[in-house]
């Protein structure tokens, strides 16, 4: 006698009486956030020169290069991408252009040359087809001129586009999911609406004195955010601020670089309550902005006291 084995048995959670539906190719794993490759202006020369560190490309098929060019007196600003099979390896390989003739295929070095000799912001795309482990960018000028042109900044993004249609693995264990007593099949929504919201009390503090405090909200995989402030000031004044950061390189939230967004989001320099008064506000960040962290900052000076409550709710 042979025992029938259902390869999808592990997809059924008996404790929760539900079927697991797992997406094996989620969209958030197809794109890397912006990374600054060159932050200090680099002069262009007549010879090819490395621009920024080598770029790891394993698992990605496309590289986006966002370059800020200050042309100065240079002409024919050029940029190219070299392929490397080993990190820090000495060998760098050109990615050639192929020209097909009747009797042969001719190849020659490929680079991009900017025909307009002017300051410009340019985005271009490099296809690596998941074949190139590392890419090294280089810049050069056909004519350097009296004052060399510069790459003021280079930012990169990476993405993955699989060959063929996007697929999801959706295992079902229908035998185990059937309830013979109730005579029905348990069907559980894998991503219910309730799981797309995260609510949090960032702070609830009475008589906060002489303190500047920061509270951080991780916005990865979320696009909408609501923050509610409630201040009651006993003495002096209390201020609330909202800051945002795109930094997504593994740095701890408290150590990331932030930009003050209070005026943009609220129309005021701060959310403020003064002695003997209350202040409350609800702020919505309701567009799909690529924000990594939101920092909520509250502060009062020496001798100031206040009651502070701040709620947040984010939505996928």
N, C-alpha and C positions, 0 to 999 in steps of 0.2 A: 504494500500500500504506500502510495506516495503522498506526502503532506503538501497541500497547496500553500505556497508562500506568496503573500501579497506584498510586492515591493513598496507599496505605498502605506503599509501599516503604520510606519513611524510618523506619517503625516497627521494621524488622528490623535488628539489629546483627550484621553479618557477623563481626566480630572475636570477639564473645562467642557467636555462633550462638544468638541468642535474640530473642524478640519483646518489644518494649517495650509495657507496659500502663500508661497514664498516667491517673490520676484527675484530672479537671479541676475537681472541686468538693470538695476534701478538707475533712473536718470541722473541722480546726484553723484553717481560714481563716474560719469562720463565727462566731467569738466573740472578743471582745477581753477581756483580763483587767481586773480592777478598777482604776479610776482615781479618785483622790481629787479631787473638784471643789471642795469647801469643807472646809478643815481647821481654820480659826479660826472660833469661834462668831459667827454673824451675827444681830443683833437684827432682829426682825420689826417692821414699821411699818404705819401705816394705808394707805399707798400701795404699789403694786406696786414692788418693787425687784429688780434683777438679783441672782441668787445664783450666784456662780462665773462663770467665763469661758464664752463660747459653745462649743458642743460640735460638732465636725465629725462629720457623719453619712453622708458619701458612702460608698456601698458597703454600708451597713447598713440594716436595715428595722425594727429594734426598739431602744429605749433603756430600760434598767433603771435606775431611780433609787432609791437606798438612802439614806434620810434619817433622821437622829437628831434628834428634836424634844425640846427642853427648854421646856415650855409656860409656866412661871412664872405670871404673872397674865393672860396673853392668852387669848382665846377665838376659836374658829373659825379656826384656823391654815389658811392656804390656800397652794397651790402651783400654778403653771401652766407650760406650755411654749409658747414662741413660736417660730414658724418664720422663718428668714432665708434669702434666696437668695444673699446676698453676705457674705463674711467682713468683720466690722467695719462692716457697713452700718447705716445709721440706721433703715431700715425693718424693723419687726418685726411679724409677721402672727399674728393669733389663729388657733387651730385650733378651729372652731366645732362646737357640737352641732347636729344637724339633727333637727327634729321634722316629721314628715310629716302634713299635713292633706289633706282631700279636694280643696281648691282651691289649695294652695300648700305649699311647704317652708319652714319657719321656721328661721332659724339664730340662735344666740346664743353669746356667749363661753363657752368651757369652762375650768373650773378645778376642782381637787380641794379640798374643804373637809373637815377632820377634825372629825367630830361630837363625839368624846370629847376633852375639854380636859384632857389629861394627857400626861406624858412618854411617848414611845413611839418604837419603831423600826419604820419602814414601808418596804416595797418596793412600787413600782408601775411599770407598764410603759407606754411610749409607742410607738405604731405610727407610723412615718414612711414605710413602704412604698417606701423608696429614692427618695422624691420630694423630701426636704428636705435640702439640703446642710448646714445649720447649725441648731442648736436653742439657745435661750437660756432657762434656768430663771429664774423669778421667785417671790418669796414675799410674803405679805401676811397681816394679821390683821384679822378683822372687828371685834374689840375688842382694843386693845393692852394696856390695863391699867396698873397702877402700875409693875410690873416686866415689861418686854417679854419675850415668848417668844423663843426662839433656835433656829436651825438649827445644832446643834453640829457636825454633819459631814454632808456629802453625798458619796457614792461612786457612780460610774456604771459600768455595763457595757453593751456593745453587741453585737448579734447580727444575723446575716443568715439569713433564711428565704426561700428562693426560691419563686416561684409554681410550683405543679405538682410532680411527683415529682422527686427528686434523681437526676441522671443522671451517668454516667461515660463518658468516651470510651475505648474499648477497641479500638484499631486492630490488625489482624492482617494480616501479609503471608504468607499460607499457601504461595504459590508458592515464595518464597525460603526458607521454613522447612522445606520438604520435603527430606530427605536421600535422594537416589536410590540411593546406595551402600548405606546401612543400611536403606533402604526404611522410613523412619519420619519423623514430623514432630517437630521440636524444640519442646517445650513447657517453658518456664522459669517458675518461680514468681516473680512480680514482687515479692513481699514475704516472702521466706523467713524462717523463724524465726530463723536465724542473724543476720539483719540487724536484728532487734528488740532485740538486746543490744549494749551498748557497755561494754567492759572497759577499765580504765585504771589504771596505777600512778601515783598522785598524787605520791608522794615515796618515795625510797629513799636515805636519808642516814646516813652513819656518823659518829659523834662530833659530832653537831650541838651547838654550844656557844652559849650566851647568845643565843638567837634565838627570836623569835615570828614564825611564818610562817602564811600563809593559802593554802588551795588551794580552787578554786572548781569546782563541778559545775553545768552548765547543764541544767535539767530540762525545758526546752521539749519537748513531744511525748513525754515519758516520765512514767510514773506510779509506778514501783517502783524502789527503790534499795537496794543493799547496800554497806556500807562496812566494811572489815576493818582494824583497828588492830593494829600489833605494835610495842611499845616495849621497849627494853632500856636501863636507866638505869645509868650508871657512877658518876655523882656528882650529888648534889642530888635533883631530881625533874623529871619531864616530864609535862605535862598535854595532853589532847586534848579538843576541844570541837566541837560541831556547831551551826551557826547556819542559819537559813532566811530567805529574803526572797521577797516577792510582787512586788517592784518590777520592772515590765516596761515601762519607758518609754524604753529605749535607753541608760540610764545604764550605765557600765562596771561589771562585777561587783564590783570592788574599792571602788567608790564608792556602792554601794547600801546601803539601811538593812536591818539584820539583827536578828532576834530569837533569843536563845539558846534552843535546843531540846534541849540535852544532857540535862537532867533528865527531860524528857518522853519522850525516845527511849530512854535508857539506864537511868533510875532512879537515876543518880548525878550529882553536880554536875560531874564530869569523869571522863575515863579516865586514870588516873594510875599511873605507875611511879616508885618511889623508888630511892635508891642501892642497887645490888647486886641489884635485882629486875627481873623482866620483867612486862609487862602486855599482854594481848591481848583483843580484843573484836570481835564482828561485830554491826553494827547494821543493822536492816532498816527502811526506810520503805516499807511494803507496802500502803498505801491510796492511793486516787486523790486525793491532795492537790494543790491548785493552786499548787505551789511553782515559782518561776522559778529561783532559785539556792539551792544548798546550799553553805555555806562550812565547810570543815574547818580548824580552827585548832589549831596545836600551839605550845607555849611552854615554855621553861625560863629560869630566872633566872641571874644572874651566877655563873659558876663551875660551872654544871650542864652535864653532857654526857650525851648519849644517842644510841642508834641508833634510827632511825625508819623504818618502812615502812608505807605506807597504800595499800590497793587499793580500787577502786570498781567496781561493775557496775550499770548501770541498764537498765531494761526498758521498752519501749513498751507 
